[in-house]
């Protein structure tokens, strides 16, 4: 699978924006984790697996991302630099941030962590997708399934995938709560706000989409 993303157009800005976005994404996940008020569906699943295996949250995030990326092969999806970086960077940043953030705290502090985490997640979405160097592995899985099943909408495919991983994560004792609902309600509008704000304008090299590339959509966590 060849890496996509032609870096001849504004390479410094796009690389800086990509890794800033991925770093912020990892920090936002850690903030929501420390709030202990509920996580997005994929992170409920990651947390459940972490509890089951004893591995760190970041390690599980990396492992799941790598496994999901393998599912791109039969779907004929091709990753970008941002896709591969997503798998590694976010997991490392989550673990590093969790090591710095204290656990527990008053409810007001936990609410502030949740709100700031959700907003930061939306901004991170705009930054790393706006760099146009490839979506995350979970997004490619969603768009790949939708592309191979023309009768299914992306919304339906995403809903089925996220409900499935949420249910599995809940069965594995992942944290489902008000934060899960808040994230579901807020991430769409936030992504819609931040993606255009940070989108790098098309260059001549990037004008035509590459066949088989994954669509860039709102991350699923």
C-alpha positions as CSV (number, residue, x, y, z in Angstrom):
1,X,0.0,0.0,0.0
2,X,1.7,3.2,-1.2
3,X,1.6,6.2,1.1
4,X,-0.5,9.0,-0.3
5,X,-0.2,12.7,0.1
6,X,1.9,14.8,-2.3
7,X,4.2,16.9,-0.1
8,X,5.4,19.2,-2.9
9,X,2.5,21.6,-2.1
10,X,3.2,23.5,1.2
11,X,5.1,20.7,2.8
12,X,6.3,22.6,5.9
13,X,2.8,23.8,6.8
14,X,1.1,20.5,6.1
15,X,3.6,18.4,8.1
16,X,3.5,20.9,11.0
17,X,-0.2,21.0,11.0
18,X,-0.5,17.2,10.8
19,X,1.7,16.5,13.8
20,X,0.3,19.4,15.8
21,X,-3.2,18.0,15.1
22,X,-2.3,14.4,16.1
23,X,-0.5,15.6,19.2
24,X,-3.6,17.7,20.2
25,X,-5.8,14.7,19.5
26,X,-3.8,12.5,21.9
27,X,-4.0,15.3,24.6
28,X,-7.7,15.6,24.1
29,X,-8.2,11.9,24.6
30,X,-6.3,12.0,27.8
31,X,-8.3,14.9,29.1
32,X,-11.6,13.0,28.5
33,X,-10.1,9.9,30.1
34,X,-9.2,11.8,33.2
35,X,-12.6,13.4,33.4
36,X,-14.0,9.9,34.0
37,X,-17.4,11.1,32.7
38,X,-17.6,9.0,29.6
39,X,-15.6,8.6,26.3
40,X,-16.3,8.4,22.6
41,X,-17.2,4.9,21.3
42,X,-13.8,3.9,20.1
43,X,-12.1,5.0,23.3
44,X,-14.7,3.1,25.4
45,X,-13.5,0.1,23.4
46,X,-9.8,1.0,23.9
47,X,-10.3,1.5,27.6
48,X,-12.1,-1.8,28.0
49,X,-9.3,-3.7,26.2
50,X,-6.8,-1.9,28.3
51,X,-8.5,-3.1,31.5
52,X,-8.7,-6.6,30.0
53,X,-5.1,-6.9,28.9
54,X,-3.3,-4.8,31.4
55,X,-1.7,-2.8,28.6
56,X,-1.6,1.0,28.6
57,X,-4.4,2.9,27.0
58,X,-1.9,4.3,24.4
59,X,-0.5,0.8,23.5
60,X,-4.0,-0.5,23.0
61,X,-4.9,2.5,20.8
62,X,-1.8,1.8,18.6
63,X,-2.5,-1.9,18.4
64,X,-6.2,-1.4,17.5
65,X,-5.3,1.2,14.9
66,X,-2.7,-1.1,13.3
67,X,-5.2,-4.0,13.2
68,X,-7.9,-1.7,11.7
69,X,-5.4,-0.6,9.1
70,X,-4.9,-4.2,8.0
71,X,-8.6,-4.3,7.2
72,X,-8.0,-1.6,4.6
73,X,-6.3,-4.2,2.4
74,X,-9.4,-6.1,1.3
75,X,-11.3,-2.8,1.0
76,X,-8.5,-1.5,-1.4
77,X,-8.0,1.6,0.7
78,X,-4.5,3.2,0.6
79,X,-3.1,5.1,3.6
80,X,-1.5,8.5,3.6
81,X,1.3,9.7,5.8
82,X,-1.3,11.0,8.2
83,X,-2.9,7.6,8.4
84,X,0.3,5.8,9.5
85,X,1.3,8.7,11.8
86,X,-2.2,8.6,13.3
87,X,-1.6,5.0,14.5
88,X,1.6,5.8,16.3
89,X,1.6,9.4,17.4
90,X,-1.8,9.6,19.1
91,X,-1.2,6.5,21.3
92,X,2.2,7.8,22.4
93,X,0.9,11.2,23.2
94,X,-2.1,9.8,25.2
95,X,0.2,7.8,27.5
96,X,2.6,10.7,28.0
97,X,-0.3,13.1,28.8
98,X,-2.0,10.6,31.2
99,X,1.3,10.3,33.1
100,X,1.2,14.1,33.7
101,X,-2.5,14.5,34.6
102,X,-3.7,13.6,38.1
103,X,-6.6,11.3,38.5
104,X,-9.8,12.1,40.3
105,X,-10.6,15.7,41.5
106,X,-13.8,17.6,42.2
107,X,-16.7,17.3,39.7
108,X,-16.2,20.9,38.5
109,X,-12.6,20.1,37.5
110,X,-13.7,16.9,35.8
111,X,-16.4,18.7,33.8
112,X,-13.8,21.2,32.7
113,X,-11.5,18.4,31.6
114,X,-14.3,16.9,29.6
115,X,-15.4,20.1,27.9
116,X,-11.8,21.1,27.1
117,X,-11.1,17.6,25.8
118,X,-14.1,17.6,23.4
119,X,-13.3,21.1,22.1
120,X,-9.6,20.2,21.7
121,X,-10.6,17.0,19.9
122,X,-12.6,19.1,17.4
123,X,-9.7,21.4,16.8
124,X,-7.4,18.5,16.4
125,X,-9.8,17.0,13.8
126,X,-9.6,20.2,11.7
127,X,-5.8,20.4,12.0
128,X,-4.9,16.9,11.0
129,X,-7.6,16.4,8.4
130,X,-6.9,19.9,7.0
131,X,-3.3,18.9,6.3
132,X,-4.8,16.5,3.6
133,X,-2.2,13.7,4.2
134,X,-4.7,10.9,4.9
135,X,-7.4,10.1,7.4
136,X,-7.2,7.9,10.5
137,X,-7.5,4.1,10.1
138,X,-11.0,4.0,11.6
139,X,-12.3,6.6,9.1
140,X,-10.8,4.6,6.2
141,X,-12.6,1.5,7.5
142,X,-15.9,3.3,7.4
143,X,-15.5,5.0,4.0
144,X,-14.1,1.7,2.6
145,X,-17.1,-0.3,3.6
146,X,-19.4,2.4,2.3
147,X,-17.6,2.5,-1.1
148,X,-17.9,-1.2,-1.5
149,X,-21.6,-1.2,-0.6
150,X,-23.1,1.7,-2.7
151,X,-26.5,1.1,-1.1
152,X,-25.2,1.9,2.3
153,X,-24.7,5.5,3.4
154,X,-21.6,6.6,5.3
155,X,-23.9,7.6,8.2
156,X,-25.3,4.1,8.5
157,X,-22.0,2.4,8.2
158,X,-20.5,4.7,10.8
159,X,-23.4,4.2,13.2
160,X,-23.2,0.4,12.9
161,X,-19.4,0.5,13.5
162,X,-19.6,2.9,16.4
163,X,-22.5,1.2,18.1
164,X,-20.7,-2.1,17.8
165,X,-17.4,-0.9,19.3
166,X,-19.3,1.0,22.0
167,X,-21.2,-2.1,23.0
168,X,-18.0,-4.2,23.1
169,X,-16.2,-1.5,25.1
170,X,-19.1,-1.3,27.6
171,X,-19.1,-5.1,28.0
172,X,-15.3,-4.8,28.7
173,X,-16.0,-2.2,31.4
174,X,-15.1,0.9,29.4
175,X,-16.5,4.2,30.7
176,X,-19.8,5.1,29.2
177,X,-21.5,8.3,30.5
178,X,-22.6,11.8,29.9
179,X,-19.3,12.5,28.2
180,X,-20.2,9.8,25.6
181,X,-23.4,11.6,24.8
182,X,-21.7,15.1,24.9
183,X,-19.0,13.9,22.4
184,X,-21.6,12.4,20.0
185,X,-23.6,15.7,20.0
186,X,-20.6,18.1,19.8
187,X,-18.0,16.5,17.6
188,X,-19.9,16.9,14.3
189,X,-20.5,20.7,14.7
190,X,-17.0,21.2,16.0
191,X,-15.4,19.4,13.1
192,X,-17.6,21.3,10.7
193,X,-16.3,24.5,12.3
194,X,-12.6,23.6,12.4
195,X,-12.0,21.6,9.2
196,X,-12.6,24.5,6.9
197,X,-10.7,26.8,9.2
198,X,-7.5,24.7,9.0
199,X,-7.9,23.2,5.5
200,X,-4.8,23.7,3.3
201,X,-5.9,25.0,-0.1
202,X,-5.6,22.6,-3.0
203,X,-2.4,22.8,-5.0
204,X,-2.0,21.9,-8.6
205,X,-0.5,18.6,-7.6
206,X,-3.5,17.8,-5.4
207,X,-6.4,18.9,-7.6
208,X,-7.4,15.4,-8.7
209,X,-8.2,12.8,-6.0
210,X,-6.2,9.6,-6.3
211,X,-8.4,6.5,-7.1
212,X,-8.7,4.2,-4.1
213,X,-7.8,6.9,-1.5
214,X,-9.8,7.1,1.6
215,X,-12.2,10.1,1.9
216,X,-11.3,12.6,4.6
217,X,-14.2,12.7,7.1
218,X,-14.8,13.4,10.7
219,X,-12.6,11.1,12.9
220,X,-14.4,8.4,14.8
221,X,-12.0,8.4,17.7
